[in-house]
């Protein structure tokens, strides 16, 4: 069932969203300061590309204050926008019965797109 869900997700927007995260990650990696943020974009791109059957967990060896600081910078520089987009599409997909599994994936993406530092995709 995960494979079918992932294929449908990929065809109807997951591929384009993953390309968007990849391009954003490449742009961020052009500077030394942006490399940690670019790496988080690559992590998000991998999850957006194939979300069914994967979980987002808190990383036990997070960097504490540095992770919190980077999350605050991430939120201020666009994390709130991506989280709102995942919330909007999740609520929109929850209207239909067929869309409920895809809405749940958007809500999973909402969690990691808001604060990606200190999170791990399993």
C-alpha positions as CSV (number, residue, x, y, z in Angstrom):
1,X,0.0,0.0,0.0
2,X,2.9,2.4,0.7
3,X,4.2,1.9,-2.8
4,X,0.9,2.8,-4.4
5,X,0.5,5.8,-2.1
6,X,4.0,7.0,-2.9
7,X,3.5,6.6,-6.7
8,X,0.2,8.6,-6.6
9,X,1.9,11.2,-4.4
10,X,4.9,11.4,-6.8
11,X,2.7,11.8,-9.9
12,X,0.3,14.5,-8.4
13,X,2.9,16.9,-7.1
14,X,5.4,15.2,-4.9
15,X,8.1,15.2,-7.7
16,X,7.7,19.0,-8.3
17,X,7.8,19.7,-4.5
18,X,10.9,17.7,-4.2
19,X,12.5,19.5,-7.0
20,X,11.6,22.8,-5.3
21,X,13.3,21.7,-2.1
22,X,16.3,20.5,-4.0
23,X,16.7,23.8,-5.8
24,X,16.3,25.6,-2.6
25,X,18.9,23.4,-0.9
26,X,21.4,24.0,-3.8
27,X,20.9,27.7,-3.6
28,X,21.4,27.7,0.2
29,X,24.6,25.5,-0.1
30,X,26.2,28.2,-2.3
31,X,27.3,30.0,0.9
32,X,29.1,28.7,3.9
33,X,26.4,30.0,6.3
34,X,23.6,28.4,4.3
35,X,25.0,24.9,4.2
36,X,23.2,23.6,7.4
37,X,19.9,25.0,6.0
38,X,20.6,23.5,2.6
39,X,21.1,20.1,4.2
40,X,17.7,20.4,5.9
41,X,16.2,21.2,2.5
42,X,17.7,18.0,1.1
43,X,16.3,16.1,4.0
44,X,12.8,17.6,3.3
45,X,13.2,16.8,-0.4
46,X,13.8,13.1,0.3
47,X,10.7,13.0,2.6
48,X,8.6,14.9,0.1
49,X,9.6,12.6,-2.7
50,X,8.6,9.3,-0.9
51,X,6.6,10.1,2.3
52,X,4.5,6.9,2.8
53,X,6.1,4.4,5.2
54,X,8.5,6.9,6.7
55,X,8.4,8.6,10.1
56,X,9.7,11.8,11.6
57,X,11.3,11.4,15.0
58,X,13.2,13.7,17.3
59,X,17.0,13.2,17.1
60,X,18.4,12.2,20.5
61,X,21.8,13.8,19.7
62,X,20.5,17.2,18.7
63,X,22.8,20.1,19.2
64,X,20.7,21.8,21.9
65,X,21.0,25.6,21.7
66,X,22.4,25.6,18.2
67,X,19.6,23.5,16.9
68,X,17.0,25.8,18.6
69,X,18.7,28.9,17.2
70,X,18.8,27.4,13.7
71,X,15.1,26.5,14.0
72,X,14.2,30.1,15.0
73,X,16.2,31.4,11.9
74,X,14.5,28.7,9.7
75,X,11.0,29.8,10.9
76,X,11.7,33.5,10.4
77,X,13.2,33.0,6.9
78,X,10.4,30.9,5.4
79,X,9.7,27.9,7.5
80,X,6.3,29.4,8.5
81,X,5.4,29.7,4.9
82,X,6.2,26.1,4.0
83,X,4.4,24.9,7.1
84,X,1.3,27.0,6.2
85,X,1.3,25.5,2.7
86,X,1.4,21.9,4.1
87,X,-1.4,22.8,6.5
88,X,-3.5,24.3,3.7
89,X,-3.1,21.3,1.4
90,X,-3.6,18.9,4.3
91,X,-6.9,20.6,5.2
92,X,-7.9,20.7,1.6
93,X,-7.3,17.0,1.1
94,X,-9.1,16.1,4.3
95,X,-12.4,17.1,2.6
96,X,-12.5,13.9,0.6
97,X,-12.2,10.3,1.9
98,X,-9.7,9.5,-0.8
99,X,-7.5,12.4,0.2
100,X,-7.2,11.6,3.9
101,X,-4.0,9.5,3.6
102,X,-2.4,12.3,1.6
103,X,-3.6,14.9,4.1
104,X,-1.9,12.9,6.8
105,X,1.4,13.0,4.9
106,X,1.1,16.8,4.6
107,X,0.6,17.0,8.3
108,X,3.7,14.9,8.8
109,X,5.6,17.3,6.5
110,X,4.2,20.2,8.4
111,X,5.9,19.1,11.5
112,X,9.4,18.8,9.9
113,X,9.0,21.8,7.6
114,X,8.3,24.1,10.6
115,X,11.4,23.0,12.6
116,X,13.7,20.6,10.8
117,X,16.7,20.8,13.0
118,X,16.8,18.1,15.6
119,X,14.5,15.9,13.6
120,X,15.3,12.6,11.8
121,X,13.5,10.8,9.0
122,X,13.3,7.0,9.7
